Amino acid sequence: MARGEVFPIVNCRDLATARQFWVRAFGAEQAYQFPPEGDPVYVTLRVGTGQVALGVGTAPALYGEIPLPATGHAVDVCVYVPDLDAVVAATPAAGGAVVVPPADMPWGERVAYVSDPEGTMLLVIQDGPTDDEPSREGAPA
């Protein structure tokens, strides 16, 4: 990872299931695992040009507290995808749930909310113009 890069770490009860969800729903590719052999307690996944990390959240972290169970909903993870409908279709089979079906927003994006198998909210946004929106390729910045 480059300096200055920000990425979320999602704490999980079942890292293997959460990892499989990201692979099946978003086409994520594993970039790192700790420990390098055996069952991981932490993985970094590449999703397009971004990254998300998954960690086992059932033991005390370096700051001494157990991250799970969460005491409240504080963070949504936002994922830009090339095909929102494909992600929404893959979500149930990957073990997640479609919380808010795809909808066009007044600011020009098409979005949906899905949750992973542990209930983490993921705001999924269509990357690029929707079918009824003209392409911006070649448009002046």
C-alpha positions as a Markdown table, in Angstrom:
| # | Residue | x | y | z |
|---|---|---|---|---|
| 1 | Met | 0.0 | 0.0 | 0.0 |
| 2 | Ala | 1.1 | 3.5 | -0.7 |
| 3 | Arg | 1.6 | 6.2 | 1.9 |
| 4 | Gly | -1.5 | 8.4 | 2.1 |
| 5 | Glu | -3.9 | 5.6 | 1.1 |
| 6 | Val | -6.9 | 5.1 | 3.2 |
| 7 | Phe | -8.8 | 1.8 | 3.4 |
| 8 | Pro | -11.3 | 0.3 | 5.7 |
| 9 | Ile | -10.7 | -2.7 | 8.0 |
| 10 | Val | -14.0 | -4.6 | 8.5 |
| 11 | Asn | -14.0 | -6.7 | 11.7 |
| 12 | Cys | -15.6 | -10.1 | 11.3 |
| 13 | Arg | -16.7 | -13.1 | 13.3 |
| 14 | Asp | -16.2 | -15.4 | 10.4 |
| 15 | Leu | -13.4 | -14.1 | 8.2 |
| 16 | Ala | -13.6 | -17.0 | 5.7 |
| 17 | Thr | -17.3 | -16.3 | 5.0 |
| 18 | Ala | -16.7 | -12.6 | 4.8 |
| 19 | Arg | -13.8 | -13.1 | 2.4 |
| 20 | Gln | -15.8 | -15.4 | 0.2 |
| 21 | Phe | -18.6 | -12.8 | 0.1 |
| 22 | Trp | -16.3 | -10.1 | -1.2 |
| 23 | Val | -14.8 | -12.5 | -3.8 |
| 24 | Arg | -18.2 | -13.6 | -5.1 |
| 25 | Ala | -20.1 | -10.3 | -4.9 |
| 26 | Phe | -17.4 | -7.9 | -6.0 |
| 27 | Gly | -14.7 | -10.0 | -7.7 |
| 28 | Ala | -12.2 | -9.2 | -5.0 |
| 29 | Glu | -8.7 | -10.6 | -5.2 |
| 30 | Gln | -6.6 | -11.4 | -2.1 |
| 31 | Ala | -3.4 | -9.4 | -1.9 |
| 32 | Tyr | -2.2 | -10.3 | 1.6 |
| 33 | Gln | -2.8 | -12.7 | 4.4 |
| 34 | Phe | -1.6 | -13.0 | 8.0 |
| 35 | Pro | -0.3 | -15.4 | 9.1 |
| 36 | Pro | 1.0 | -16.4 | 5.7 |
| 37 | Glu | 0.2 | -20.1 | 6.3 |
| 38 | Gly | -2.9 | -21.6 | 7.8 |
| 39 | Asp | -6.2 | -19.8 | 8.8 |
| 40 | Pro | -5.8 | -16.1 | 8.4 |
| 41 | Val | -6.8 | -13.6 | 11.1 |
| 42 | Tyr | -6.3 | -10.7 | 8.6 |
| 43 | Val | -6.6 | -10.3 | 4.8 |
| 44 | Thr | -6.3 | -7.5 | 2.4 |
| 45 | Leu | -8.5 | -7.7 | -0.7 |
| 46 | Arg | -8.2 | -5.7 | -3.9 |
| 47 | Val | -11.4 | -4.5 | -5.4 |
| 48 | Gly | -10.7 | -2.7 | -8.7 |
| 49 | Thr | -8.2 | 0.0 | -7.8 |
| 50 | Gly | -9.3 | 0.1 | -4.1 |
| 51 | Gln | -8.7 | -2.2 | -1.1 |
| 52 | Val | -10.6 | -3.4 | 1.9 |
| 53 | Ala | -9.1 | -5.4 | 4.8 |
| 54 | Leu | -11.0 | -8.0 | 6.8 |
| 55 | Gly | -9.9 | -8.9 | 10.3 |
| 56 | Val | -11.1 | -11.3 | 13.0 |
| 57 | Gly | -12.8 | -9.1 | 15.5 |
| 58 | Thr | -13.5 | -11.5 | 18.3 |
| 59 | Ala | -10.3 | -11.1 | 20.3 |
| 60 | Pro | -8.8 | -7.9 | 21.8 |
| 61 | Ala | -7.2 | -5.6 | 19.3 |
| 62 | Leu | -3.9 | -3.7 | 20.0 |
| 63 | Tyr | -6.0 | -1.0 | 21.8 |
| 64 | Gly | -7.2 | -3.7 | 24.2 |
| 65 | Glu | -10.9 | -3.9 | 23.3 |
| 66 | Ile | -12.8 | -6.5 | 21.4 |
| 67 | Pro | -14.2 | -4.9 | 18.2 |
| 68 | Leu | -17.2 | -7.2 | 18.0 |
| 69 | Pro | -20.0 | -7.2 | 18.7 |
| 70 | Ala | -20.4 | -3.6 | 17.4 |
| 71 | Thr | -22.3 | -1.3 | 19.7 |
| 72 | Gly | -23.8 | 0.6 | 16.9 |
| 73 | His | -23.7 | 1.3 | 13.2 |
| 74 | Ala | -21.0 | 3.8 | 12.6 |
| 75 | Val | -19.5 | 3.2 | 9.2 |
| 76 | Asp | -20.8 | 2.3 | 5.7 |
| 77 | Val | -18.3 | 0.9 | 3.3 |
| 78 | Cys | -18.7 | 2.5 | -0.2 |
| 79 | Val | -17.9 | 0.4 | -3.2 |
| 80 | Tyr | -17.9 | 1.6 | -6.8 |
| 81 | Val | -18.6 | -1.2 | -9.3 |
| 82 | Pro | -18.9 | -1.4 | -13.1 |
| 83 | Asp | -22.2 | -3.4 | -12.9 |
| 84 | Leu | -24.5 | -2.6 | -10.0 |
| 85 | Asp | -27.2 | -5.1 | -11.2 |
| 86 | Ala | -24.6 | -7.9 | -11.3 |
| 87 | Val | -23.5 | -7.2 | -7.7 |
| 88 | Val | -27.1 | -7.0 | -6.5 |
| 89 | Ala | -27.9 | -10.3 | -8.2 |
| 90 | Ala | -24.8 | -12.0 | -6.8 |
| 91 | Thr | -25.3 | -10.8 | -3.2 |
| 92 | Pro | -27.8 | -13.3 | -1.9 |
| 93 | Ala | -25.9 | -16.3 | -3.4 |
| 94 | Ala | -22.7 | -14.9 | -1.8 |
| 95 | Gly | -24.4 | -15.0 | 1.6 |
| 96 | Gly | -25.4 | -11.3 | 1.9 |
| 97 | Ala | -28.7 | -9.4 | 1.6 |
| 98 | Val | -30.0 | -6.6 | -0.6 |
| 99 | Val | -31.2 | -4.0 | 1.9 |
| 100 | Val | -32.1 | -1.2 | -0.6 |
| 101 | Pro | -32.6 | -2.2 | -4.3 |
| 102 | Pro | -30.9 | -0.2 | -7.0 |
| 103 | Ala | -32.3 | 3.3 | -7.5 |
| 104 | Asp | -31.3 | 6.4 | -9.4 |
| 105 | Met | -30.4 | 9.3 | -7.1 |
| 106 | Pro | -31.2 | 12.9 | -7.9 |
| 107 | Trp | -27.4 | 13.7 | -7.9 |
| 108 | Gly | -26.9 | 11.4 | -10.9 |
| 109 | Glu | -25.7 | 8.1 | -9.3 |
| 110 | Arg | -27.4 | 4.7 | -9.3 |
| 111 | Val | -27.0 | 3.1 | -5.9 |
| 112 | Ala | -28.0 | 0.2 | -3.7 |
| 113 | Tyr | -27.3 | -0.9 | -0.2 |
| 114 | Val | -26.3 | -4.5 | 0.4 |
| 115 | Ser | -25.1 | -6.2 | 3.6 |
| 116 | Asp | -22.4 | -8.8 | 4.0 |
| 117 | Pro | -23.1 | -12.0 | 5.9 |
| 118 | Glu | -22.3 | -10.3 | 9.2 |
| 119 | Gly | -24.6 | -7.3 | 8.5 |
| 120 | Thr | -21.9 | -4.7 | 7.5 |
| 121 | Met | -23.7 | -2.1 | 5.3 |
| 122 | Leu | -22.2 | -1.6 | 1.9 |
| 123 | Leu | -23.2 | 1.3 | -0.3 |
| 124 | Val | -22.7 | 0.1 | -3.8 |
| 125 | Ile | -22.6 | 2.7 | -6.6 |
| 126 | Gln | -22.6 | 2.1 | -10.3 |
| 127 | Asp | -19.2 | 3.3 | -11.7 |
| 128 | Gly | -19.8 | 5.4 | -14.8 |
| 129 | Pro | -22.9 | 6.6 | -16.5 |
| 130 | Thr | -26.1 | 4.7 | -16.2 |
| 131 | Asp | -27.9 | 3.5 | -19.4 |
| 132 | Asp | -29.9 | 6.7 | -19.7 |
| 133 | Glu | -27.0 | 9.0 | -18.8 |
| 134 | Pro | -24.7 | 10.2 | -21.7 |
| 135 | Ser | -21.1 | 9.2 | -21.5 |
| 136 | Arg | -18.7 | 11.8 | -20.2 |
| 137 | Glu | -15.7 | 10.4 | -22.1 |
| 138 | Gly | -13.9 | 13.2 | -23.9 |
| 139 | Ala | -15.9 | 15.9 | -22.0 |
| 140 | Pro | -13.8 | 18.8 | -20.7 |
| 141 | Ala | -13.0 | 18.7 | -17.0 |
